[in-house]
Amino acid sequence: MKFSYRIDYDSVSCYWTDGPMKEDVQKVLNRFESYTRILARDDRKEATGYEWGGTLYVGPKYLNANRSLSNERKISIKNHVPYW
């Protein structure tokens, strides 16, 4: 499956056509998402990162999955699902 991506400051968007469902790819991406938490005592924000192979990495704050359908796939779905 061919994927492409676009980076914009603290987010990475992943794009592909047909192939796996968006929800399945998002589950994989969530594993690598760095997020920010608010520490209650002084309201600071801290990037928490993710662990890989025993090392902590701070990656993007947001990772987004974006699936599109080819015209061929749309026609195939339309032929199998009436009134789509």
N, C-alpha and C positions, 0 to 999 in steps of 0.2 A: 504494500500500500504506500502510495506517495503522499507525504505530508508536506505542507509548507508552514511557515510561521512568520509572524510580524511582531516586532518588539516596539513598545511605546512606553518609555520611562520605566515604570515599575510593573508593567504587565507584558505578558507574552500571549498572543493568540495563535492557536494552531488550527489549520484549515486542511480539509480533504474533501474529495468527492466520492459519493457512494461509500463502500467499505463499512467499517464498524459503526455501531450506533454512537451518537454523541455522548450519552450517559456513560457508556463503557470507557470511552477515551477520557472523559472528565474524571472518572475514578482514578485512573492512572496518573493524570496530571496533578490531582490533589495531593498525591504523595510528595511532590516536589515544590509545593507552594510554600513560600515564606510568608508569614503573616505578622501582624502587629498586635500586641496586646497592651492594654492599659494597666499600668501598675497602680493600684489604689492609693498607696500612701502619698505619692507625689504627682500622679497623673502623667507620668512620662510614657512614651510609646517605645517599644523595644522590638526589633526584628528578631524573631525566634529561630528562623531558618529550618533546615531539615538535615537529617543525618543520612550519610551514605558511606558505607564501608568504614565505619568508625570515625569519620570526619564530619564536622558540622559545616554546612554551606549555607550562605544567605543568598537566596535567589530572588525571583520576582515576587511581588506581593500578590499578584493576580495571575492565574493561568486559565485561559478560556478555550473551550473546544467549540469548533464551528464546522458542522457538516453540511454539505450541500448535495443535492441530487442532480445527476446528469439528466438530460432530456430522455435518453434511452431508459433510464431507471424510472422516471416519471411515467413514461408510456407503459412500461411493464406493470407498474402499480395500478395504473388506470385500467388496464386490461383485466386485472385480477380482482379489483375492488370496484364494484359499480357505484356510480354517483360520487366519485372522488374528485 
